[in-house]
């Protein structure tokens, strides 16, 4: 997998550059994931607004609701939930696509034609994921904060000015930088694991190179990438916070 990552990153700098394929993958990963990201962010933000209100109300600190919602989304829930949603939707699709191409010998055909499969197949997906996931995380943060605003201000009656003032005072460049770094690391983990599992799809005992092998590596890819996101979320928080 380390060698796979090395060749995939090297493929980003090889000519000719597949700009159209990168745009296609950005559309698939980014634009295609917007609906699920939007509804996940809205529901998460509203839940944070309600739970934060009831928790802060016990101490008479409802004015800090905006700060609590914004910091939780920007540093933690935004990058993590976005990564998990993208891994389940786009990561599984990438793994299955490459796995099918491997078992149908399309990857071998590219090598026979002296076409680098990493530059042709893998590297555009790497670049598209590194572009899309941070942008989706930003969308998640904005929508989630407005969801917290709807729940806290419009439903529970928290002062609107206090909500945004607390958020403005507590959110600094350090918190935003932490969320951005997390999103880039999670993007690399997802595309690395999902494309790698598809590329190295192994023959399953008694099943051959068929649909069962692709389905199993796809499941493995989603599970492994999700666990990796959660592990690295803790590590990055412990190191960078």
Backbone torsions as a table, in degrees:
resi	resn	phi	psi	omega
1	UNK	NA	-32.7	176.4
2	UNK	-65.5	-43.1	177.1
3	UNK	-64.8	-39.2	177.2
4	UNK	-59.2	-45.6	178.7
5	UNK	-62.4	-40.2	-179.4
6	UNK	-61.9	-48.1	-178.7
7	UNK	-68.8	-33.2	178.0
8	UNK	-66.0	-40.6	178.7
9	UNK	-71.1	-36.8	176.2
10	UNK	-63.5	-35.4	179.9
11	UNK	-63.5	-19.6	177.8
12	UNK	-66.0	-23.0	-174.8
13	UNK	-107.5	5.0	-179.8
14	UNK	-88.1	142.5	176.1
15	UNK	-96.4	151.8	-2.9
16	UNK	-76.6	144.4	-177.7
17	UNK	-79.9	131.2	-176.7
18	UNK	-90.8	73.8	-176.7
19	UNK	-64.3	-41.2	-178.2
20	UNK	-64.1	-38.1	178.8
21	UNK	-68.0	-37.1	176.8
22	UNK	-62.9	-44.0	178.5
23	UNK	-62.1	-41.1	178.1
24	UNK	-61.4	-42.8	-179.6
25	UNK	-70.8	-36.4	176.2
26	UNK	-62.9	-40.1	177.3
27	UNK	-64.3	-43.0	-178.9
28	UNK	-67.0	-47.1	-177.0
29	UNK	-76.1	-46.7	-173.4
30	UNK	-80.8	-65.7	-177.0
31	UNK	-65.0	-36.9	179.8
32	UNK	-67.1	-25.8	-178.7
33	UNK	-91.9	-6.1	-176.1
34	UNK	-58.7	-44.0	-179.4
35	UNK	-59.5	-47.9	-178.4
36	UNK	-67.8	-35.0	177.0
37	UNK	-66.5	-41.5	-178.2
38	UNK	-61.7	-50.7	-176.8
39	UNK	-70.9	-34.4	175.9
40	UNK	-65.2	-43.5	179.9
41	UNK	-65.5	-43.0	-178.3
42	UNK	-63.6	-45.5	180.0
43	UNK	-67.5	-40.1	178.9
44	UNK	-64.2	-43.5	179.0
45	UNK	-63.2	-40.9	179.9
46	UNK	-68.1	-39.2	176.8
47	UNK	-64.1	-42.7	176.9
48	UNK	-60.7	-40.7	179.0
49	UNK	-61.8	-43.8	-179.9
50	UNK	-68.6	-50.4	-178.2
51	UNK	-65.4	-39.3	177.5
52	UNK	-63.4	-38.8	179.6
53	UNK	-63.2	-48.1	-177.7
54	UNK	-66.3	-32.9	178.1
55	UNK	-72.5	-46.2	-177.8
56	UNK	-72.6	-26.6	-179.2
57	UNK	-63.6	-28.4	178.9
58	UNK	-64.7	-26.0	-178.5
59	UNK	-109.2	6.7	-179.3
60	UNK	67.1	31.4	-175.9
61	UNK	-119.3	41.6	-179.5
62	UNK	-61.2	-25.8	-179.4
63	UNK	-65.8	-16.2	178.4
64	UNK	-89.4	7.9	-177.3
65	UNK	-62.0	-42.7	179.5
66	UNK	-60.4	-40.6	177.8
67	UNK	-63.3	-44.7	-178.6
68	UNK	-64.7	-44.0	-179.1
69	UNK	-65.6	-46.8	-176.0
70	UNK	-65.6	-45.8	-178.5
71	UNK	-65.6	-40.6	179.7
72	UNK	-63.7	-41.7	-178.8
73	UNK	-72.6	-45.9	-173.3
74	UNK	-69.1	-41.9	-174.9
75	UNK	-89.5	-26.8	-170.3
76	UNK	-127.2	-70.9	-170.4
77	UNK	-66.3	-37.3	-178.9
78	UNK	-58.2	-60.7	-180.0
79	UNK	-61.6	-41.3	-174.2
80	UNK	-70.2	-51.5	-177.7
81	UNK	-66.8	-36.7	175.9
82	UNK	-61.6	-45.0	179.5
83	UNK	-62.5	-42.3	-179.6
84	UNK	-65.8	-40.5	178.2
85	UNK	-65.1	-43.2	-179.7
86	UNK	-68.4	-37.2	177.6
87	UNK	-62.8	-42.1	180.0
88	UNK	-70.2	-34.0	-177.1
89	UNK	-90.9	-60.8	-174.2
90	UNK	-85.4	-37.7	-179.0
91	UNK	-62.0	-43.2	178.5
92	UNK	-63.6	-38.4	179.7
93	UNK	-66.1	-41.2	178.6
94	UNK	-64.6	-42.5	179.3
95	UNK	-63.1	-45.4	-179.7
96	UNK	-65.2	-40.2	180.0
97	UNK	-61.2	-49.5	-178.1
98	UNK	-70.3	-35.9	177.7
99	UNK	-62.5	-41.4	177.9
100	UNK	-66.2	-39.8	177.5
101	UNK	-65.0	-33.4	178.1
102	UNK	-70.3	-47.3	-176.4
103	UNK	-73.7	-23.1	176.1
104	UNK	-90.4	8.0	174.4
105	UNK	66.1	21.5	175.6
106	UNK	-71.6	-34.5	176.8
107	UNK	-65.9	-41.4	177.1
108	UNK	-63.6	-35.7	178.5
109	UNK	-65.1	-38.4	176.3
110	UNK	-61.6	-42.7	179.7
111	UNK	-65.6	-37.1	178.1
112	UNK	-65.1	-29.3	178.3
113	UNK	-90.1	12.4	178.7
114	UNK	61.3	33.0	175.1
115	UNK	-104.0	125.5	-179.4
116	UNK	-68.1	114.1	-178.1
117	UNK	-65.9	-25.8	179.1
118	UNK	-70.4	-47.4	178.7
119	UNK	-66.0	-35.6	-174.0
120	UNK	-80.3	-39.2	-172.4
121	UNK	-110.5	-47.4	-166.2
122	UNK	-86.4	-48.8	-173.2
123	UNK	-59.3	-41.6	176.5
124	UNK	-59.1	-35.6	178.1
125	UNK	-68.2	-38.7	176.8
126	UNK	-59.4	-52.0	-177.1
127	UNK	-64.1	-41.0	-179.5
128	UNK	-64.4	-39.6	178.9
129	UNK	-67.8	-40.0	178.9
130	UNK	-66.0	-25.8	176.2
131	UNK	-82.8	-43.3	-169.3
132	UNK	-76.1	-44.8	-172.0
133	UNK	-64.1	-43.8	175.5
134	UNK	-60.5	-37.5	178.4
135	UNK	-68.0	-40.1	176.5
136	UNK	-64.8	-35.9	176.7
137	UNK	-63.3	-41.0	177.6
138	UNK	-62.8	-41.9	177.0
139	UNK	-62.2	-43.2	178.9
140	UNK	-58.7	-45.1	-178.8
141	UNK	-61.7	-46.5	-177.1
142	UNK	-65.1	-48.0	-179.5
143	UNK	-64.7	-39.9	179.3
144	UNK	-63.5	-40.1	178.4
145	UNK	-64.5	-40.4	177.7
146	UNK	-68.8	-31.3	173.7
147	UNK	-65.0	-41.2	175.1
148	UNK	-64.2	-35.5	176.7
149	UNK	-64.1	-44.4	-180.0
150	UNK	-61.6	-45.0	-177.5
151	UNK	-71.1	-43.2	-174.8
152	UNK	-79.4	-44.9	-174.1
153	UNK	-87.0	-51.6	-174.2
154	UNK	-76.3	-35.9	-176.7
155	UNK	-93.7	-41.8	-173.5
156	UNK	-100.0	-8.1	173.3
157	UNK	84.2	19.3	175.7
158	UNK	-68.3	144.5	-179.3
159	UNK	-64.1	130.0	-177.3
160	UNK	-63.4	-43.7	179.5
161	UNK	-62.7	-41.0	178.5
162	UNK	-64.9	-36.3	179.8
163	UNK	-60.6	-51.4	-176.4
164	UNK	-76.9	-30.2	178.3
165	UNK	-66.9	-43.5	177.7
166	UNK	-62.7	-39.0	178.6
167	UNK	-66.1	-41.7	-179.3
168	UNK	-65.6	-36.6	-177.0
169	UNK	-76.8	-28.7	-172.6
170	UNK	-96.6	-30.2	-177.2
171	UNK	-85.7	117.3	179.8
172	UNK	-117.2	178.2	178.4
173	UNK	-62.0	-29.1	-179.9
174	UNK	-63.6	-45.6	179.2
175	UNK	-65.4	-41.5	179.0
176	UNK	-64.9	-41.6	178.8
177	UNK	-61.6	-39.7	178.4
178	UNK	-62.5	-43.2	177.9
179	UNK	-64.1	-38.8	179.3
180	UNK	-66.8	-44.4	179.1
181	UNK	-61.7	-42.6	178.1
182	UNK	-59.9	-43.2	-177.4
183	UNK	-64.8	-38.6	177.9
184	UNK	-67.3	-42.8	178.9
185	UNK	-64.8	-42.6	178.9
186	UNK	-64.5	-38.2	177.8
187	UNK	-61.5	-44.3	179.4
188	UNK	-63.7	-42.3	-179.8
189	UNK	-63.2	-44.9	-176.4
190	UNK	-64.3	-50.8	-175.9
191	UNK	-70.1	-33.7	178.1
192	UNK	-64.4	-50.5	-176.8
193	UNK	-69.5	-44.6	-174.9
194	UNK	-68.6	-45.2	178.4
195	UNK	-71.2	-34.9	179.4
196	UNK	-65.8	-41.8	178.3
197	UNK	-65.4	-37.4	177.5
198	UNK	-69.3	-38.1	-178.5
199	UNK	-68.9	-35.7	-177.8
200	UNK	-103.5	33.0	179.0
201	UNK	-56.8	127.8	-175.1
202	UNK	-102.9	155.2	178.1
203	UNK	-70.5	125.1	180.0
204	UNK	-90.5	137.3	-176.0
205	UNK	-57.9	122.6	177.7
206	UNK	81.0	-2.3	-177.0
207	UNK	-113.1	-24.5	-177.2
208	UNK	71.9	-170.8	176.0
209	UNK	-86.1	84.4	-177.2
210	UNK	-137.3	-162.0	-176.4
211	UNK	-62.9	-33.5	-178.4
212	UNK	-64.4	-41.4	180.0
213	UNK	-64.5	-40.3	179.3
214	UNK	-67.2	-41.9	180.0
215	UNK	-63.7	-37.6	-178.5
216	UNK	-70.8	-42.4	180.0
217	UNK	-70.1	-29.8	176.3
218	UNK	-65.6	-44.0	176.2
219	UNK	-61.8	-43.3	178.6
220	UNK	-61.3	-40.9	-177.9
221	UNK	-63.5	-45.2	-179.5
222	UNK	-65.1	-43.9	-179.5
223	UNK	-65.1	-46.3	-178.2
224	UNK	-65.6	-41.3	179.8
225	UNK	-68.0	-37.3	178.5
226	UNK	-65.7	-44.2	178.3
227	UNK	-64.3	-40.2	179.0
228	UNK	-62.8	-39.3	178.2
229	UNK	-61.4	-44.0	-178.9
230	UNK	-67.5	-39.8	179.1
231	UNK	-65.8	-47.4	-178.4
232	UNK	-71.2	-23.7	174.4
233	UNK	-61.5	-45.0	177.8
234	UNK	-65.8	-45.2	-176.9
235	UNK	-62.1	-46.0	-179.8
236	UNK	-65.0	-38.5	178.2
237	UNK	-64.5	-42.9	-178.6
238	UNK	-66.2	-33.9	-176.4
239	UNK	-84.1	-40.1	-169.8
240	UNK	-99.5	-17.9	-174.9
241	UNK	-66.6	NA	NA
